[in-house]
Amino acid sequence: MAYESKKIDRDQVVNYLNHAFARAIQPLGYKNTKGTDLYAYQVDFAYMIDDIQRSPTYIVSKIITECNRLIDTITYNHKRQ
């Protein structure tokens, strides 16, 4: 039996990350003007999603991990009170 590398379904991963990010930023409200935490998070997240969709396969898992860390950081730093 030949070894098959696991292929990442990028569309499914991006869909999951988008939903997780949307849940994480809910406590921040809707004011995403330049200079706010929400704006900075959205910019970082957008670049990560773009990287997931366009980067070579060998680096995608690292970017997914970074994206999950960003979501965890947002969730931890901005918990609902």
N, CA and C atoms as a LAMMPS dump frame, in Angstrom:
ITEM: TIMESTEP
0
ITEM: NUMBER OF ATOMS
243
ITEM: BOX BOUNDS ff ff ff
-5.0000000000000000e+02 5.0000000000000000e+02
-5.0000000000000000e+02 5.0000000000000000e+02
-5.0000000000000000e+02 5.0000000000000000e+02
ITEM: ATOMS id mol type element x y z
1 1 1 N 0.848 -1.168 0
2 1 2 C 0 0 0
3 1 3 C 0.902 1.243 0
4 2 1 N 0.69 2.105 -0.938
5 2 2 C 1.503 3.313 -1.068
6 2 3 C 1.077 4.361 -0.042
7 3 1 N 2.049 5.137 0.374
8 3 2 C 1.78 6.213 1.325
9 3 3 C 1.104 7.37 0.593
10 4 1 N -0.016 7.803 1.136
11 4 2 C -0.696 8.963 0.565
12 4 3 C -0.684 10.079 1.585
13 5 1 N -0.211 11.227 1.167
14 5 2 C -0.22 12.355 2.099
15 5 3 C -1.649 12.856 2.264
16 6 1 N -1.899 13.358 3.435
17 6 2 C -3.225 13.89 3.702
18 6 3 C -3.371 15.231 3.002
19 7 1 N -4.401 15.336 2.215
20 7 2 C -4.653 16.598 1.537
21 7 3 C -5.594 17.428 2.394
22 8 1 N -5.303 18.699 2.466
23 8 2 C -6.124 19.613 3.24
24 8 3 C -7.17 20.216 2.315
25 9 1 N -8.428 20.102 2.718
26 9 2 C -9.513 20.731 1.973
27 9 3 C -9.551 22.197 2.384
28 10 1 N -8.893 23.02 1.604
29 10 2 C -8.726 24.427 1.97
30 10 3 C -10.06 25.149 2.112
31 11 1 N -11.014 24.855 1.242
32 11 2 C -12.319 25.519 1.321
33 11 3 C -13.017 25.211 2.636
34 12 1 N -12.962 23.963 3.047
35 12 2 C -13.592 23.555 4.296
36 12 3 C -12.884 24.184 5.494
37 13 1 N -11.57 24.242 5.459
38 13 2 C -10.802 24.853 6.543
39 13 3 C -11.106 26.34 6.635
40 14 1 N -11.133 27.025 5.508
41 14 2 C -11.426 28.458 5.496
42 14 3 C -12.833 28.712 6.019
43 15 1 N -13.779 27.899 5.638
44 15 2 C -15.152 28.037 6.123
45 15 3 C -15.204 27.889 7.647
46 16 1 N -14.537 26.878 8.164
47 16 2 C -14.496 26.667 9.614
48 16 3 C -13.839 27.85 10.324
49 17 1 N -12.696 28.298 9.809
50 17 2 C -11.976 29.4 10.442
51 17 3 C -12.796 30.692 10.407
52 18 1 N -13.494 30.943 9.31
53 18 2 C -14.352 32.131 9.227
54 18 3 C -15.427 32.117 10.301
55 19 1 N -16.056 30.968 10.497
56 19 2 C -17.095 30.862 11.529
57 19 3 C -16.503 31.024 12.936
58 20 1 N -15.363 30.412 13.178
59 20 2 C -14.712 30.525 14.488
60 20 3 C -14.284 31.966 14.754
61 21 1 N -13.768 32.632 13.742
62 21 2 C -13.354 34.024 13.889
63 21 3 C -14.566 34.919 14.176
64 22 1 N -15.653 34.687 13.463
65 22 2 C -16.865 35.49 13.682
66 22 3 C -17.369 35.342 15.116
67 23 1 N -17.326 34.128 15.65
68 23 2 C -17.741 33.912 17.053
69 23 3 C -16.781 34.603 18.016
70 24 1 N -15.494 34.575 17.701
71 24 2 C -14.485 35.14 18.597
72 24 3 C -14.576 36.666 18.677
73 25 1 N -14.943 37.318 17.578
74 25 2 C -14.959 38.782 17.588
75 25 3 C -16.297 39.381 18.013
76 26 1 N -17.29 38.569 18.25
77 26 2 C -18.604 39.086 18.659
78 26 3 C -18.522 40.03 19.858
79 27 1 N -17.755 39.711 20.901
80 27 2 C -17.695 40.622 22.051
81 27 3 C -17.074 41.996 21.734
82 28 1 N -16.399 42.113 20.605
83 28 2 C -15.75 43.369 20.255
84 28 3 C -16.7 44.369 19.603
85 29 1 N -17.894 43.932 19.262
86 29 2 C -18.864 44.825 18.644
87 29 3 C -18.607 44.999 17.16
88 30 1 N -19.065 46.134 16.644
89 30 2 C -18.993 46.356 15.2
90 30 3 C -18.151 47.554 14.803
91 31 1 N -17.528 48.205 15.764
92 31 2 C -16.72 49.386 15.454
93 31 3 C -15.328 48.942 15.011
94 32 1 N -15.165 48.813 13.712
95 32 2 C -13.886 48.333 13.192
96 32 3 C -13.143 49.43 12.444
97 33 1 N -13.077 50.591 13.06
98 33 2 C -12.331 51.678 12.445
99 33 3 C -10.831 51.46 12.663
100 34 1 N -10.068 52.1 11.81
101 34 2 C -8.616 51.951 11.869
102 34 3 C -8.11 52.323 13.262
103 35 1 N -7.25 51.483 13.815
104 35 2 C -6.679 51.733 15.131
105 35 3 C -7.326 50.932 16.249
106 36 1 N -8.441 50.268 15.977
107 36 2 C -9.088 49.46 17.007
108 36 3 C -8.55 48.041 16.97
109 37 1 N -8.739 47.322 18.082
110 37 2 C -8.334 45.914 18.128
111 37 3 C -9.068 45.107 17.063
112 38 1 N -10.36 45.375 16.911
113 38 2 C -11.158 44.634 15.939
114 38 3 C -10.583 44.805 14.536
115 39 1 N -10.241 46.003 14.181
116 39 2 C -9.671 46.277 12.861
117 39 3 C -8.366 45.504 12.664
118 40 1 N -7.504 45.564 13.656
119 40 2 C -6.216 44.861 13.561
120 40 3 C -6.417 43.357 13.423
121 41 1 N -7.347 42.8 14.209
122 41 2 C -7.627 41.361 14.117
123 41 3 C -8.163 41.001 12.738
124 42 1 N -9.067 41.821 12.217
125 42 2 C -9.654 41.521 10.913
126 42 3 C -8.61 41.575 9.796
127 43 1 N -7.703 42.533 9.88
128 43 2 C -6.652 42.635 8.863
129 43 3 C -5.732 41.414 8.932
130 44 1 N -5.286 41.069 10.136
131 44 2 C -4.424 39.891 10.304
132 44 3 C -5.11 38.63 9.795
133 45 1 N -6.38 38.469 10.166
134 45 2 C -7.132 37.288 9.769
135 45 3 C -7.292 37.222 8.246
136 46 1 N -7.588 38.351 7.636
137 46 2 C -7.768 38.377 6.181
138 46 3 C -6.491 37.953 5.456
139 47 1 N -5.343 38.431 5.941
140 47 2 C -4.082 38.033 5.316
141 47 3 C -3.807 36.542 5.517
142 48 1 N -4.151 36.019 6.688
143 48 2 C -3.941 34.589 6.937
144 48 3 C -4.818 33.737 6.027
145 49 1 N -6.081 34.135 5.876
146 49 2 C -6.988 33.385 4.999
147 49 3 C -6.475 33.423 3.563
148 50 1 N -6.012 34.583 3.131
149 50 2 C -5.446 34.698 1.785
150 50 3 C -4.236 33.775 1.627
151 51 1 N -3.398 33.734 2.654
152 51 2 C -2.234 32.846 2.615
153 51 3 C -2.637 31.38 2.542
154 52 1 N -3.674 31.007 3.295
155 52 2 C -4.15 29.613 3.259
156 52 3 C -4.599 29.254 1.849
157 53 1 N -5.29 30.166 1.195
158 53 2 C -5.84 29.884 -0.125
159 53 3 C -4.793 29.911 -1.229
160 54 1 N -3.712 30.677 -1.046
161 54 2 C -2.763 30.865 -2.145
162 54 3 C -1.389 30.23 -1.93
163 55 1 N -1.062 29.879 -0.706
164 55 2 C 0.279 29.371 -0.407
165 55 3 C 0.463 27.936 -0.877
166 56 1 N 1.723 27.53 -1.02
167 56 2 C 2.004 26.133 -1.362
168 56 3 C 1.519 25.203 -0.243
169 57 1 N 1.21 24.001 -0.598
170 57 2 C 0.639 23.033 0.327
171 57 3 C 1.51 22.799 1.55
172 58 1 N 2.818 22.781 1.38
173 58 2 C 3.692 22.448 2.503
174 58 3 C 3.652 23.471 3.633
175 59 1 N 3.177 24.674 3.401
176 59 2 C 3.172 25.689 4.452
177 59 3 C 1.774 25.964 5.016
178 60 1 N 0.751 25.415 4.395
179 60 2 C -0.628 25.7 4.789
180 60 3 C -0.915 25.296 6.231
181 61 1 N -0.426 24.154 6.671
182 61 2 C -0.722 23.715 8.043
183 61 3 C -0.148 24.688 9.075
184 62 1 N 1 25.289 8.786
185 62 2 C 1.583 26.282 9.695
186 62 3 C 0.692 27.522 9.769
187 63 1 N 0.176 27.961 8.651
188 63 2 C -0.686 29.136 8.619
189 63 3 C -2.007 28.854 9.338
190 64 1 N -2.539 27.656 9.18
191 64 2 C -3.767 27.271 9.885
192 64 3 C -3.533 27.32 11.393
193 65 1 N -2.39 26.835 11.834
194 65 2 C -2.046 26.888 13.262
195 65 3 C -1.971 28.327 13.751
196 66 1 N -1.343 29.201 12.973
197 66 2 C -1.256 30.612 13.346
198 66 3 C -2.634 31.253 13.41
199 67 1 N -3.487 30.881 12.493
200 67 2 C -4.848 31.41 12.463
201 67 3 C -5.623 30.95 13.7
202 68 1 N -5.484 29.696 14.068
203 68 2 C -6.138 29.182 15.276
204 68 3 C -5.6 29.879 16.525
205 69 1 N -4.307 30.181 16.543
206 69 2 C -3.727 30.918 17.678
207 69 3 C -4.315 32.319 17.78
208 70 1 N -4.503 32.97 16.647
209 70 2 C -5.113 34.298 16.648
210 70 3 C -6.52 34.233 17.213
211 71 1 N -7.294 33.257 16.796
212 71 2 C -8.662 33.092 17.298
213 71 3 C -8.645 32.813 18.794
214 72 1 N -7.73 31.966 19.244
215 72 2 C -7.605 31.686 20.681
216 72 3 C -7.221 32.939 21.462
217 73 1 N -6.321 33.732 20.917
218 73 2 C -5.9 34.972 21.57
219 73 3 C -7.065 35.938 21.701
220 74 1 N -7.821 36.086 20.634
221 74 2 C -8.995 36.974 20.672
222 74 3 C -9.979 36.489 21.716
223 75 1 N -10.253 35.195 21.712
224 75 2 C -11.215 34.617 22.655
225 75 3 C -10.749 34.824 24.094
226 76 1 N -9.473 34.608 24.336
227 76 2 C -8.932 34.742 25.681
228 76 3 C -8.918 36.196 26.154
229 77 1 N -8.512 37.1 25.279
230 77 2 C -8.37 38.503 25.659
231 77 3 C -9.683 39.26 25.726
232 78 1 N -10.707 38.771 25.046
233 78 2 C -11.966 39.502 24.968
234 78 3 C -13.154 38.603 25.304
235 79 1 N -13.06 37.932 26.412
236 79 2 C -14.166 37.082 26.838
237 79 3 C -15.37 37.92 27.186
238 80 1 N -16.531 37.365 26.926
239 80 2 C -17.764 38.065 27.313
240 80 3 C -17.841 38.144 28.814
241 81 1 N -18.302 39.288 29.297
242 81 2 C -18.374 39.46 30.756
243 81 3 C -19.787 39.4 31.229
